[in-house]
Amino acid sequence: MPQTARAGLFYGVGAYLLWGLSPLYWPLIHDTAATEVVAHRIIWSLVFVCLVLAVRRQWAFVRELRHQPRAVAALAAAGVAVAANWIMYIWAVNHDHLVESSLGYFMNPLIVVVLGVVVLHERMRRLQWVAVGIATLAVVVLTVDYGRPPWIALVLASSFSLYGLLKKQATIAPLESLGVETAALLLPALGYLAVITADGSGSIGRASPGQHALLVGAGVFTAIPLVLFGAAAQRIPLVTLGLLQYLNPTMQFAIGVFLRHEPFPASRLIGFVLVWIALLVFVVDGLRRTPPVEIEPGEVEPLVAEPV
């Protein structure tokens, strides 16, 4: 393996390992509401990104944004989508729904395909239809098992897939695009923190120094994997990066079942197995078309977005 590809694989594994370990971080600040955690995550992510951009002297993209209003609008909308995803994910992790959260990220590639058909009017291939059909059956099975639709997984998968779709429409490097996304949400985040601090319901001035440090660290914990992901995307093929993305929900699933001991009856296992079969069909279809990676007009292009 060439040294560049080896480094890219190292960066990719590092990014997905950090994302996979994130369920161990958020419970450390479980006394803080998910919305407040996300507000801190937005603010401190932006601070971290600006520091990295300053060190690298990568500010040229700011001038270019003036001529790309549609890209800026897409990234602002992506910021809203990913903020909704963050709120749901942190709430789910801190309320013992980690296994269902992992299901959402397993389902993400399949939801991306459906969004491509619904939003972009693309055409799915035969095996993609099979994969989506199996995944739909899995949702039915899990709805019966939970006694409700797996809404946490569906919200996570849908919001994250929408995030990826919007990011795809704005061809800006991951670090710079994260800066635009978080900058678009900066004022709402600051306003929200100001309101809850004023009424005494926020953590600022009330939590311990350690909790404040963890809230600041949430931004760093968000940005570092994205930097690694961006480095990996420049060095390894998309198909390799696409396969690595399953490392994240697999780790979340393992943490939920084996460390958090969340309920996982046999009936629920059937639903998960169906999702995994659907993913296997989806991956096989992708591997059959690689290399070379050529997307025919109207077909759905595989999409790998940055996990959260």
N, C-alpha and C positions, 0 to 999 in steps of 0.2 A: 504494500500500500504506500503510495507517495506520501511524503512528509506533510504536504498541505492537506491531503485528505485525512490523514491520521489526526492532525490537529483539529480539523473540522469535526471529526467524529468525537474527539475529546470534548470540544466545546458543546456539541449537541447533547451528548450524554450528561454533561454537567448541567446544562439548562434544564433538561427534563427531570434530572434527579432533584434539583432544587424545587421545581414545581411539584414534584411528587411528594416531597417532604413538607410542603407548606401546611398540611393539616396538623403538623406538630407545632407550628408557630402560632396560629390564630387562637387556639385555646389559652395561650399564655395571657391574652388580653380579652378573655371572654366576658369580663365585667363591663367592657365598653361596647356600646351598641354597634351593630354592623355598619350602620350608616355613618357613624362617627369615625370608625376605623377606615372606611373608604375615603372619607374627607381627608383624613391625615395621609392616607396612601396616595391620594392625588397630589396633595401639596408637596410632600417630601419626595415623591417620585420626580416631580418637576424640578425641585431643587437639585436632586442628584443628577438628573439628565443635564441640566444647565452647567453643573460643575464639570461633568465629563466633556461636554461640548466645548467648554472654555479651555480645558486642558488640551483638547485635540485641535482647537481653533477651527471648528466646523460650523461656522455661522453663515456660510454662503447660502445655505438653503433658505434662510429667512428672506433674503431678497427675492429668491425665485418664487416664494409662496405668493408674492403680490400678483404674479401672473398666472396663478393656479387657483382661482377661487373655488372651483368645483372640488379640487383635491382637499382644500382647507375645510369646505363644508362636509365632505365625506369623512374626514378625520374627526371633525367635531361631533358628527353623528356617531362615529365609531366610539368616541369617548363616552357618550351617553350609554351606548350598548354595553361597553365593557364595565362601566360603573354599576349598571344594573346587575351584570354578571357577578361582579365582586361582592355586592351586597348580598345577593342570594347565596353565593358560595360560602362566605364567612358565616352568615346566619346558619346555613345548613351544617357546616362543620362544628359550630359551637352548640348545636342543638341535636347532636347525635344522628345526623343524616348523611354521614360521610359515604357510606356504601351507595346510597342513591345518587350522591353527587358524582361519584366515580362513573356511575351509569351514564350520566349526562355527557361526560367527556368521551366515553366509549361511543356514544351515539352521535357525537359531533360530526364526523366525516359524512355520515349518512344524511344528516339534516342539511349539511352544506350542499349535497347533491340535489335534495328536494328544493332548497332555496334557488339553486341555479335554474331549475325548471320553472318554478313559480315566478321568480323575479326577473330572470334574464331570458326566459323562454328558450332554454337550452333543451337538447334532446338527450335522454338517458340511454345508455347501452343496455343490452338484454340482461347482463349479469348485475348491473346496477339496479334494475327493476327487481330482480330476484332478491338482492340484498335489502332493499327498502321494504319489500313485502315481508321478509322474515323479521325485520326490525319492527314492523307494524304489528305482527303477531306477538312479538315479545312484549310490546306495550300493552296489548290486550291481556296477556298472561299476568303481567305485573300489576295491572289495574285490578284484576280479580284477587291477586295475592294481598296487595296493600289495602284493598277495599276502597280505593280511590285511584285516579290516574297518577302516574309517577310525575307529578307536576314540578317537583324540584329538579329532576333530571331534564324534563322537557324545557323548563325555563332556562336552565344552564346551557343546554345544547343549542336552543334557539337563539339566545342572546349572544353566545359566543360565535355561532355560525354567522349571524348578522354582522358581528364585529369583523370577522374574517372577510366577509363579502365587501364591506365598506373599505377595509384596508386594501383589498385587492384593487379597488377603483382609484386609490391614491398611491401611485408608485413612488413612495418616499421611503428611505431607509428606516429600519425598525427604531433606532434610537431617536432620530429626528422626528419620526411620526409619533412616537410616544410623547415627545416634548409638545407637539402640536395638540395631541389629544388631551393631555393634562392641563395645558395652558387654557384650552377652551372651557375646562371645568373648574379652573382656579377660583374665579369669583363666586360661583355657587358654593364651592367647598368652604371658602373663607366666610361667606355669609352665614352658612349653616353653623359653622363652629362658633361664630360670634353670637348667634342667637342662643344656642344651647349653653354657652359659657355664661351669658348674661342671666339666664334663668336658673343657673346652678345645676343643670342636668348633665352637663358635659364633664369630661375627664380633666380638662385643663385646670390646673390649680387645685384639683381635688384628688387626683390619683397620685400614687407614689412616684418617686423619680425613676424607678425601674420601669413602671408602666409607661411613663412619658418616653423613655428611651425606646421601648418596644414599639410605640406608636410612630416614632421617627424612623425606626428601623423598618417599619412596614414599607416605606417608600424605597429604601435601599433593596429590600427583599424583592420588591417588584421589578426594579430596574436591572439588577445584576443578571438574572436569567435572560432578560431580553437582549442584553449586550452579548451574552454568550450565544444566544439563538441567532442573532444577526451575523456573528462571526462564523457560525456553523453553516448558515444558509449560503454564504459566499464560497464555501470550500467543499461541500459534499452535495451529491445529487439530491434532487427533490424527493425521489422515491425512498432514499435512505432516511431523510429527515421525516418523511411521512410515516415510516415504520417506527422511528424512535418516539413519535408522539404518543404511542400506546403505553410507553413506559410510565407516563404520568398517572393516568387513571388506574393502571395496574397497581402502582404503589399505594394510591389512595384506597383502592379496594382492600389491599392487604392490611393496611393500617386500620381500616374500619372494622374488618372481620377479626383480625388476630390480635391487635393491640387495644382497640376500643370495644371489642366484643359486642358489636351491634348485632341485632337479630338477623339471622340469615337462614330461614327455613328452606327445605328442599323445593317447595313451590316457587320461591323467589329465585333459587338457583336455576330452575328451568328457564325463567325469563332471561337471566343473564347469559345462559348458554346460547339461547337463541340470538341474542345481540352479538355474542362472540362469533357465532356461525355467520351472521350477516357481515360482520367485519372481515372474516376470512374470505368470504366471497368477494367483497369489495376490494381487498388487498390483492387477491389473485387476478381480478380484472385489471387492476392497475399495473401489476407486474407483467402481465401479458402484453401490455402496450409500451414497455420500457426495456431497453432503448430501441429506437430513438423516441423522444417525447414529442409527439406531434399531435396537436388537437385539431380534429377536423371541424369545419364550420358547423356550428350549432350543437356541438357535443360539450359535455360537462368536463371542465378542466379540473384535475385534482387540486385541492387548495389546502395549504398548510398554514394556519395562522398561529400567532404566538399564544400559547396557553397563558392562563393567568395565575 
